[in-house]
Amino acid sequence: MFYAPWDAESQTARKQLEVTASYMHQEVAFAAVNCWQPGSECKRQYSKVYKWPVLIAYPTHGRGIQYNGPLEAFHMIKFLQNLCKPLMRPNNTDDLIGKHDTVISANINVLPGSYEYAVFYSTALRFLERDPFRDAIFAVLPQKQDLEPSIHLHVWNGTITYDGEWSPESLTAWILKNSRQVTSWVAPTGMKSLTLASFVQPGPTLILFTPKNPLFQRVDYYDMLKEVTYEYYNCANNTHAAKRRELVREERLRGRENYQKLRQRCLNRRINEGKRVVTSVPNIWTNSTFKDICNCVSNEMISKICPEKDVSVLTVDPMSPDHLLKTVAEEACREFLLAHRYAPPIFERRVENSLDVTGFACQTNSSLGFVAIDSLRFSHFAEKLGVDLSTSVQKTGVVIVDEKMETHHIMAANLNGTNLRLFIRNFTQNTLSRSLRSRVHLKTKSNHFYPHLDCSKSSHFCVTELATHNFLDTILQSNKVVVVFYYSKQCSFCNGIGYVFLTAAKLLFGVENMVFARIDGDANLLPWEYTMESYPTILFIPANRKSESRAFPKNLQITVPNLIGFILANVEPVLKLKTMWSICCQTKFADEKSKCVAFVRMETLTVIDKTLKEWRNSTRKQNVLHKLQVLRHLHLLFAHSPEEVVKIRSYLTKVRD
């Protein structure tokens, strides 16, 4: 590991590298080099490094292979295991096609000195730089003597044969160009990048969030996704896709069975390890003796020194086939127990298929894309989409994101093969409703927020902070006028407009049945009719006429006078009278207050005039007459006693539209 001592990621990687070294010290030698030391050879060689640390694994032959995966011990261990064994030796390609997305098989001569084998081996090593998770597998098949060396790329819908130059560079470029996967793991870099956008932007995408344990060869839910995907894209009864689907299904059943066997064997091994057993490895070349160490070659001598203990002498050759098989089994259990420290595997309860989605990709103009994301490392992506993984024991969820339609759909049912197919079928038939859930609904550790004051329980000035769950309940109150300020945390201009909005809200704080609220439109998903195209936006929603909401004009500058004028122009006559009086009460200078009261008095005359017209055509003349009497008293108070605020407020309370 080449590191800089001041770098935070280098300090974090140190702990992970130590864990990796403690596990693999018998196979790999580990070293850390301070590349920030002035004048050092490392500083001169890596002078243009833009990010620390740099991890490079050096095989016994050839150049180093850079590790570009997560700085976590479990992923580093898997990378080094793949580096130590870059090639597989299966009996046939079907053994690998059911397990891996992409398989590169080679029928070549593997005898020492073979040029083709050296090229293929070097390519497999270098490909780990681009594919640290080893989604593509390299396999060597026995070559028939009468055939030329050949390389085949097995993709989901066929097989492609390599006919280019035998060199690692040409072979790598050919694999990258021709690899076609219907589903794949996506691992964002953690920095600003377009990794996820390249999958989401072309069309609607189904995203599976599920734990990915690097030390387990299989992820059952991901294999279930592959099985469904091969059905979905099998439009013309493609035999390769159908065969792949069956191989994946067989591997899922076999993988569950093998896991149970390995689990039982490793648990029994742990129980046996708990017994008190003394082991002595005799060495005939040792002439010295030490306290409490038995150095002998017979059971009789050991029994004299260690009475009443089970004793045995190692008579098996450590390099014999039986002993090697035992070592392999012990190493498998050692890795199995380590993998469980990271995350236990999850399996579908019953591998079944009661629905069929074969060929659905050809039934619509916008076919689905399929990707999987590790929910253990990237749970914040699920939170942003409103998928609550904290309530799921399996940390698994499914969501369809349609960027062009600006919608997403969350699968509410438990994840299994039947429900996943039903979810895809409903999307294809356009029967899924748009999800309005977002991150603000989830109280997780990665959320940073301050608790908002409940304005309904506060007697002080307060602007209600809305979210998706209470937005409609607030704005659709029939007897209240609601003024909503849409903002976004990404909008710097919204901060200045927010001050204008707060100033206007404070001026009108005393107006009955008028509510001022704000909402982060970027973080909260709302019905289409209440979704704004740009921020900031101020929306006025009148009482009793909710369908006649109006947005603040774009051609007007958002200032306090303009905003108050916009509100006064859209409220009912009586509420307008109350609003104007509330503004007058907060006017500090005497001359301005006199002008304000004069405007209120003129507005009172306007309301009286409209009420008289209403009285002439009304069937409830008594109620209208009472309203006229109250308005008359208000007019007289505004004209002669504007200082009697309490009496004016009591009369304003009695006035109704």
C-alpha positions in Angstrom: 0.0 0.0 0.0 1.4 3.4 -1.0 0.0 6.0 1.3 0.2 9.6 2.6 0.3 9.7 6.4 -1.9 12.8 6.5 -4.7 11.3 4.3 -7.8 10.2 6.1 -8.6 7.4 3.7 -5.0 6.1 4.1 -5.5 5.9 7.8 -8.8 4.1 7.4 -7.3 1.7 4.8 -4.4 0.9 7.2 -6.8 -0.9 9.6 -8.5 -2.8 6.8 -5.1 -3.8 5.3 -4.0 -5.2 8.7 -7.2 -7.3 8.9 -6.5 -8.6 5.4 -2.8 -9.3 6.2 -3.8 -11.3 9.3 -6.0 -13.5 7.2 -3.8 -14.0 4.1 -0.2 -13.6 5.5 0.6 -17.2 4.5 -0.2 -16.6 0.8 0.7 -12.9 0.4 3.4 -10.6 1.7 2.2 -7.2 2.8 4.0 -3.9 3.0 3.1 -0.2 3.3 5.2 2.6 1.9 5.1 6.2 2.8 4.9 8.0 -0.6 4.8 11.5 1.0 8.4 11.4 2.3 10.2 14.3 0.5 13.0 13.1 -1.7 12.1 9.4 -1.5 12.1 7.1 -4.5 8.3 6.5 -4.1 7.6 10.2 -4.1 9.5 10.6 -7.4 7.8 7.6 -9.0 4.2 8.5 -7.9 4.4 12.3 -8.1 1.1 12.6 -10.0 -1.2 10.5 -7.8 -4.6 12.3 -7.4 -5.9 10.0 -4.7 -4.4 8.1 -1.8 -3.9 5.3 -0.9 -2.8 3.3 -4.0 -2.9 -0.4 -3.5 -1.0 -2.6 -5.9 -0.5 -6.3 -5.8 2.7 -7.7 -7.4 2.5 -11.3 -8.7 5.6 -13.4 -8.8 6.0 -12.5 -12.5 4.9 -9.5 -14.5 3.8 -6.0 -13.6 1.7 -5.0 -10.6 -2.1 -5.1 -10.6 -3.8 -2.1 -9.0 -6.7 -2.7 -6.7 -9.6 -0.4 -7.6 -12.3 -1.8 -5.3 -13.6 -0.7 -1.9 -11.2 -0.1 0.9 -12.7 -2.9 3.0 -10.9 -6.0 4.3 -13.4 -8.5 3.0 -13.3 -7.1 -0.6 -9.4 -6.9 -0.4 -9.3 -10.6 0.6 -11.5 -11.6 -2.3 -9.4 -9.6 -4.7 -6.2 -11.3 -3.5 -7.8 -14.7 -3.7 -8.8 -14.0 -7.3 -5.3 -12.7 -8.0 -3.8 -15.9 -6.7 -6.2 -17.9 -8.8 -7.1 -15.9 -11.9 -8.1 -18.9 -14.0 -10.8 -21.5 -13.5 -10.5 -25.1 -14.7 -14.1 -26.4 -15.1 -15.2 -29.6 -16.9 -17.4 -27.6 -19.2 -18.6 -24.0 -19.6 -22.1 -24.8 -18.3 -20.6 -25.1 -14.8 -19.7 -21.4 -15.0 -22.5 -19.9 -17.1 -25.0 -20.5 -14.4 -22.8 -18.7 -11.8 -21.3 -15.8 -13.7 -22.6 -13.0 -15.9 -19.7 -13.2 -18.4 -17.5 -16.2 -19.1 -14.4 -16.1 -21.2 -13.3 -19.6 -22.1 -10.1 -20.7 -23.8 -9.2 -23.9 -25.6 -5.4 -23.6 -25.4 -2.3 -25.6 -24.8 -1.4 -25.3 -21.0 2.0 -27.0 -21.1 5.0 -25.0 -19.8 6.2 -22.4 -22.3 2.8 -22.1 -24.0 2.5 -18.6 -25.5 -1.3 -18.7 -25.7 -1.6 -19.7 -22.0 0.8 -16.9 -21.0 -1.3 -14.3 -22.9 -4.6 -15.6 -21.5 -3.2 -15.7 -17.9 -1.8 -12.2 -18.2 -5.2 -10.9 -19.5 -7.0 -12.5 -16.6 -4.7 -10.8 -14.2 -4.9 -7.3 -15.8 -8.7 -7.6 -16.1 -8.9 -7.6 -12.3 -8.0 -3.9 -12.5 -11.2 -3.1 -14.4 -13.2 -5.8 -12.7 -12.2 -6.0 -9.0 -15.4 -7.9 -8.2 -14.7 -10.5 -10.8 -18.1 -10.4 -12.6 -16.3 -11.8 -15.6 -14.6 -15.2 -15.2 -11.7 -16.6 -17.2 -11.7 -20.4 -17.7 -9.3 -22.8 -19.4 -10.8 -25.9 -21.1 -8.8 -28.9 -22.3 -7.7 -28.5 -25.9 -8.2 -31.2 -28.4 -5.0 -32.0 -30.3 -6.5 -31.5 -33.7 -8.0 -28.0 -33.0 -6.4 -24.6 -33.1 -6.3 -22.5 -29.9 -9.5 -20.5 -29.5 -11.1 -18.1 -27.1 -14.9 -17.7 -26.7 -16.9 -15.0 -25.0 -20.2 -16.4 -23.6 -22.8 -13.6 -23.3 -26.5 -14.0 -22.4 -27.8 -14.5 -25.9 -25.0 -16.3 -27.6 -21.3 -17.0 -28.0 -18.6 -14.8 -29.7 -15.3 -16.2 -31.0 -12.1 -14.2 -30.8 -10.2 -13.8 -34.1 -7.8 -11.0 -33.2 -4.2 -10.7 -32.2 -3.0 -12.8 -29.3 -2.0 -10.1 -26.9 -3.4 -9.0 -23.5 -4.2 -5.5 -24.8 -6.2 -6.7 -27.8 -8.0 -9.4 -25.9 -9.0 -7.0 -23.1 -10.3 -4.4 -25.6 -12.3 -7.2 -27.4 -13.9 -8.4 -24.1 -14.9 -4.9 -23.1 -16.4 -4.1 -26.5 -18.4 -7.3 -26.8 -19.5 -7.9 -23.2 -23.3 -7.6 -23.2 -25.2 -8.2 -19.9 -28.9 -7.9 -19.2 -28.2 -7.3 -15.5 -25.1 -6.3 -13.6 -23.9 -5.0 -10.2 -23.4 -1.3 -10.0 -20.9 0.1 -7.5 -20.8 4.0 -7.5 -17.3 5.3 -6.8 -18.3 7.5 -3.8 -17.2 10.5 -5.7 -19.1 12.6 -8.3 -19.5 10.4 -11.3 -22.0 9.2 -13.9 -21.8 5.5 -13.0 -25.4 5.1 -12.0 -26.7 7.7 -14.6 -25.4 5.6 -17.5 -27.8 2.9 -16.4 -30.8 5.0 -15.5 -30.8 7.6 -18.3 -31.5 5.4 -21.3 -34.9 4.2 -20.0 -36.8 2.8 -17.0 -34.6 0.8 -14.8 -35.4 -1.8 -12.1 -32.9 -1.6 -9.2 -32.5 -4.4 -6.8 -31.0 -3.5 -3.4 -29.6 -6.6 -1.7 -26.6 -7.5 0.4 -23.5 -8.6 -1.5 -21.0 -10.6 0.5 -17.7 -10.7 -1.5 -16.6 -13.9 0.2 -19.7 -15.8 -0.9 -19.7 -17.0 -4.5 -23.4 -16.6 -4.9 -26.1 -14.0 -4.1 -29.4 -15.8 -4.4 -31.6 -12.7 -4.9 -29.3 -11.5 -7.6 -29.5 -14.9 -9.3 -33.3 -14.6 -9.0 -33.1 -11.3 -10.8 -31.0 -12.9 -13.6 -33.4 -15.7 -14.0 -36.3 -13.2 -14.3 -34.3 -11.0 -16.7 -33.5 -13.9 -19.1 -37.3 -14.5 -19.3 -38.0 -10.8 -19.8 -35.6 -10.4 -22.7 -36.4 -13.8 -24.4 -38.6 -12.4 -27.2 -37.8 -14.7 -30.1 -37.6 -17.9 -28.1 -33.8 -17.6 -27.9 -32.3 -21.0 -27.0 -29.2 -19.4 -25.3 -31.4 -17.2 -23.0 -33.6 -20.2 -22.2 -30.6 -22.4 -21.4 -29.1 -19.7 -19.2 -32.3 -19.3 -17.3 -32.4 -23.1 -16.6 -28.7 -23.1 -15.6 -29.2 -20.2 -13.2 -32.3 -21.9 -11.7 -30.4 -25.2 -11.2 -27.4 -23.4 -9.6 -29.8 -21.6 -7.2 -31.1 -24.9 -6.0 -27.7 -26.5 -5.9 -26.2 -23.4 -4.1 -28.8 -23.6 -1.3 -28.0 -27.3 -0.8 -24.3 -26.8 -0.8 -24.5 -23.9 1.6 -26.4 -26.1 4.1 -23.9 -28.9 3.8 -20.9 -26.5 4.3 -22.6 -24.8 7.2 -23.2 -28.1 8.9 -19.7 -29.4 8.3 -18.1 -26.1 9.6 -20.3 -26.1 12.7 -19.3 -29.7 13.5 -15.7 -28.7 13.0 -16.0 -25.9 15.5 -17.5 -28.2 18.0 -14.7 -30.7 17.6 -12.1 -27.9 17.9 -13.5 -27.2 21.3 -12.3 -30.5 22.7 -9.0 -30.6 24.7 -6.4 -32.2 22.3 -2.7 -32.0 22.5 -0.9 -32.1 19.1 2.7 -32.9 18.7 4.6 -32.7 15.4 7.7 -34.9 15.6 10.9 -33.8 13.9 13.8 -36.2 13.9 16.3 -33.5 13.1 15.6 -31.6 16.3 18.2 -32.3 19.1 17.1 -29.8 21.7 14.2 -30.2 24.1 11.9 -27.5 25.7 9.6 -27.5 28.7 6.1 -28.9 28.1 6.9 -29.8 24.5 6.7 -33.5 23.5 9.4 -34.4 20.9 9.0 -38.1 20.2 8.0 -40.6 17.6 5.9 -43.1 19.4 2.6 -43.2 21.2 4.1 -44.9 24.2 6.6 -42.1 25.0 3.8 -39.5 24.6 1.6 -41.4 27.0 4.2 -41.3 29.7 4.6 -37.6 29.5 0.9 -36.8 28.9 -1.1 -39.4 30.9 -4.8 -39.8 30.5 -4.8 -37.9 27.2 -5.7 -39.0 23.7 -2.5 -39.1 21.7 -1.6 -39.8 18.1 1.5 -39.5 15.9 1.3 -37.7 12.5 2.1 -40.5 10.0 0.4 -38.9 7.0 2.5 -37.1 4.3 1.5 -33.3 4.4 1.6 -33.3 0.6 -0.6 -36.4 0.2 -3.9 -36.0 -1.7 -5.9 -36.9 1.5 -4.1 -34.2 3.5 -4.5 -31.6 0.8 -8.2 -32.3 0.6 -8.5 -31.9 4.3 -6.6 -28.6 4.1 -8.9 -27.4 1.3 -11.9 -28.3 3.5 -10.4 -26.5 6.5 -9.7 -23.4 4.4 -13.3 -23.4 3.1 -14.6 -23.4 6.6 -12.2 -20.7 7.6 -13.5 -18.5 4.8 -17.1 -19.5 5.5 -16.8 -18.3 9.1 -15.1 -15.1 8.1 -17.8 -14.4 5.5 -20.5 -14.8 8.2 -18.8 -12.0 10.1 -19.5 -9.7 7.2 -23.1 -10.7 6.5 -25.0 -14.0 6.4 -26.4 -15.1 3.0 -30.1 -14.8 2.2 -32.1 -17.2 0.1 -35.6 -17.2 -1.3 -37.8 -19.5 0.8 -39.1 -21.4 -2.2 -37.7 -21.2 -5.7 -41.0 -21.1 -7.6 -42.5 -19.5 -10.7 -46.3 -19.1 -10.9 -46.1 -16.2 -13.4 -44.4 -15.8 -16.7 -42.8 -12.6 -18.1 -41.2 -14.2 -21.2 -40.8 -11.7 -24.0 -42.3 -8.7 -22.1 -39.4 -6.6 -23.3 -40.9 -6.6 -26.8 -44.4 -5.6 -25.6 -43.4 -2.0 -24.9 -41.4 0.8 -26.5 -39.5 1.4 -23.2 -38.2 -1.9 -22.0 -36.7 -2.2 -18.5 -33.0 -2.3 -17.6 -31.9 -4.3 -14.6 -29.2 -3.5 -12.1 -28.3 -4.6 -8.6 -26.7 -2.4 -5.9 -25.1 -3.6 -2.6 -27.5 -2.5 0.1 -24.8 -2.9 2.8 -22.5 -0.3 1.2 -25.0 1.9 -0.7 -28.1 2.0 1.5 -28.2 5.8 1.2 -29.2 5.4 -2.5 -32.3 3.4 -1.4 -33.1 6.0 1.3 -33.1 8.7 -1.4 -35.7 6.7 -3.3 -37.8 6.1 -0.3 -37.0 2.4 0.1 -36.8 1.7 3.8 -34.2 -1.1 4.3 -34.1 -0.6 8.0 -37.4 -2.4 8.5 -36.3 -5.4 6.3 -34.4 -8.2 8.0 -32.9 -9.1 4.7 -31.9 -5.5 3.8 -33.5 -6.0 0.4 -35.8 -3.9 -1.7 -36.9 -3.3 -5.4 -37.7 0.0 -7.1 -38.3 1.0 -10.7 -36.9 4.4 -11.7 -38.2 6.1 -14.9 -36.1 9.3 -15.3 -37.8 10.5 -18.5 -41.2 10.3 -16.8 -39.8 11.6 -13.5 -41.4 8.8 -11.6 -40.4 5.9 -9.5 -42.3 2.8 -8.2 -41.5 0.9 -5.0 -42.4 -2.7 -4.7 -44.4 -3.0 -1.5 -44.7 -6.8 -1.4 -42.1 -9.2 0.0 -39.4 -10.0 -2.5 -39.7 -13.4 -4.2 -39.8 -14.7 -7.8 -43.6 -14.4 -8.1 -43.9 -10.9 -6.7 -41.0 -9.7 -8.7 -42.6 -11.0 -11.9 -46.0 -9.5 -10.9 -44.3 -6.1 -10.3 -42.7 -6.2 -13.7 -45.9 -7.2 -15.4 -47.9 -4.4 -13.7 -45.2 -1.8 -14.9 -45.4 -3.1 -18.4 -49.2 -2.8 -18.4 -49.0 0.7 -16.8 -51.0 -0.2 -13.8 -48.4 0.9 -11.2 -49.2 4.1 -9.3 -46.4 6.7 -8.9 -44.7 6.5 -5.6 -44.6 9.6 -3.4 -42.2 8.3 -0.8 -38.8 9.9 -0.5 -35.9 10.1 1.9 -37.6 12.5 4.3 -39.9 9.7 5.4 -37.1 7.6 6.7 -35.5 8.3 10.1 -32.1 6.8 9.5 -28.6 7.4 10.8 -27.5 9.1 7.5 -30.3 11.7 7.8 -29.2 15.1 9.3 -32.1 17.3 10.3 -33.3 19.6 13.0 -36.7 19.0 14.5 -39.4 21.5 13.2 -41.6 23.5 15.5 -45.3 22.3 15.5 -47.0 25.6 14.4 -50.4 24.3 15.5 -49.3 24.1 19.1 -47.3 27.3 19.1 -48.5 30.8 20.0 -45.4 32.4 18.4 -44.8 33.3 14.8 -44.2 30.2 12.9 -44.0 29.0 9.3 -45.1 25.4 8.9 -42.6 23.0 7.3 -44.4 20.6 5.0 -43.5 17.2 3.7 -45.1 14.7 1.4 -47.1 13.0 4.1 -48.8 16.2 5.4 -48.8 18.4 2.3 -52.3 17.6 1.0 -53.9 17.6 4.5 -52.5 21.2 5.0 -53.3 22.8 1.7 -56.8 21.3 1.3 -58.3 22.7 4.5 -61.5 24.2 3.2 -61.7 27.2 5.5 -58.1 28.3 5.3 -56.0 30.3 2.8 -52.6 28.6 2.3 -49.5 30.3 0.9 -46.8 27.8 0.1 -43.2 28.6 -0.6 -41.4 26.0 -2.7 -37.6 25.9 -2.3 -34.6 23.6 -2.8 -31.4 23.2 -0.9 -29.6 23.3 -4.2 -31.0 26.7 -5.0 -28.9 29.6 -3.6 -31.4 32.2 -4.8 -34.1 30.6 -2.5 -32.3 31.8 0.6 -32.9 35.5 -0.3 -36.5 34.8 -1.3 -37.0 32.9 1.9 -36.3 36.0 3.9 -38.9 37.9 1.9 -41.4 35.2 2.5 -40.8 35.1 6.2 -41.1 38.9 6.4 -44.5 38.8 4.7 -45.6 35.9 6.8 -44.7 37.8 10.0 -46.7 40.8 8.9 -49.8 38.7 8.3 -49.2 36.5 11.4 -52.4 37.7 13.1 -54.7 37.1 10.2 -57.2 34.4 11.0 -57.5 31.4 8.6 -54.4 32.3 6.7 -51.5 29.7 6.8 -48.0 30.2 5.6 -46.0 27.1 4.8 -42.9 26.0 2.9 -41.7 22.8 1.4 -38.5 21.4 0.0 -39.8 20.6 -3.5 -36.6 18.8 -4.4 -36.7 16.4 -1.5 -40.4 15.8 -1.4 -42.4 14.0 -4.1 -45.8 15.6 -4.7 -48.8 15.0 -7.0 -48.2 16.3 -10.5 -50.6 19.3 -10.1 -48.5 20.5 -7.1 -45.1 19.9 -8.6 -43.2 23.0 -9.6 -40.9 23.3 -12.6 -38.5 25.8 -11.0 -37.5 27.2 -7.6 -38.3 29.4 -5.8 -42.1 29.4 -6.5 -44.8 30.8 -4.3 -48.3 29.2 -4.6 -51.5 30.8 -3.3 -54.3 28.4 -2.5 -57.6 30.1 -1.7 -60.2 28.9 0.8 -63.2 27.0 -0.5 -61.8 27.2 -4.1 -58.8 24.9 -4.0 -58.9 24.3 -7.7 -58.2 28.0 -8.4 -54.7 28.1 -6.9 -52.3 30.6 -8.5 -48.5 31.0 -8.6 -46.7 34.2 -8.1 -46.1 35.8 -11.5 -42.6 35.0 -13.0 -42.4 38.5 -14.5 -42.7 40.2 -11.1 -39.8 40.7 -8.7 -40.4 38.8 -5.4 -40.4 41.6 -2.8 -42.4 42.1 0.4 -44.8 44.7 -1.1 -45.3 42.7 -4.3 -45.9 39.5 -2.3 -48.5 41.2 0.0 -50.1 42.8 -3.0 -50.4 39.4 -4.7 -52.1 37.9 -1.6 -54.5 40.8 -1.3 -55.4 40.5 -5.0 -56.5 36.9 -4.5 -58.2 36.7 -1.1 -61.9 37.1 -0.5 -63.2 40.7 0.3 -63.7 40.2 4.0 -60.4 38.4 4.5 -58.7 41.1 2.5 -60.1 43.6 5.0 -58.7 41.6 7.9 -55.3 41.3 6.1 -55.1 45.1 5.5 -55.9 45.8 9.1 -53.3 43.3 10.3 -50.7 45.3 8.3 -51.9 48.6 9.7 -51.5 47.3 13.2 -47.8 46.7 12.6 -47.1 50.0 10.9 -44.8 52.0 13.2 -44.9 55.6 11.8 -48.0 57.7 12.5 -48.4 59.2 9.0 -48.0 55.8 7.3 -50.5 54.3 9.8 -53.0 57.1 8.9 -52.7 56.3 5.2 -53.1 52.6 5.9 -56.2 53.1 8.0 -57.6 55.3 5.2 -57.1 52.5 2.7 -58.8 50.1 5.1 -61.8 52.5 5.4 -62.1 52.7 1.6 -61.9 48.9 1.4 -64.7 48.8 4.0 -66.9 51.0 1.7 -66.2 48.6 -1.2 -67.2 45.6 0.9 -70.4 47.4 2.0 -71.3 48.2 -1.6 -70.9 44.6 -2.6 -72.9 43.4 0.4 -75.7 45.8 -0.5 -75.9 44.3 -4.0 -75.9 40.9 -2.3 -78.7 41.9 0.0 -81.0 42.9 -2.9 -80.7 39.5 -4.5 -80.4 37.3 -1.4 -83.0 35.0 0.1 -81.3 35.3 3.5 -81.7 39.0 4.0 -81.5 38.9 7.8 -78.0 37.4 7.7 -76.8 39.9 5.1 -78.4 42.8 7.1 -76.4 41.7 10.2 -73.2 41.7 8.1 -74.0 45.2 6.9 -74.5 46.4 10.5 -71.1 45.0 11.5 -69.4 46.6 8.5 -71.0 50.0 9.4 -69.6 49.8 12.9 -66.2 49.0 11.5 -66.3 51.9 9.1 -67.2 54.3 11.9 -64.4 52.9 14.1 -61.8 53.2 11.3 -63.0 56.8 10.7 -63.2 58.1 14.3 -61.5 55.6 16.7 -58.8 53.6 14.9 -56.9 53.3 18.2 -59.6 51.0 19.6 -57.8 47.9 18.4 -59.6 45.4 20.6 -63.1 46.5 19.6 -62.1 46.5 15.9 -60.8 43.0 16.2 -64.0 41.8 17.8 -66.1 43.2 14.9 -63.7 41.7 12.4 -64.2 38.4 14.0 -68.0 38.7 13.5 -67.7 39.5 9.8 -68.2 36.5 7.5 -68.1 36.2 3.7 
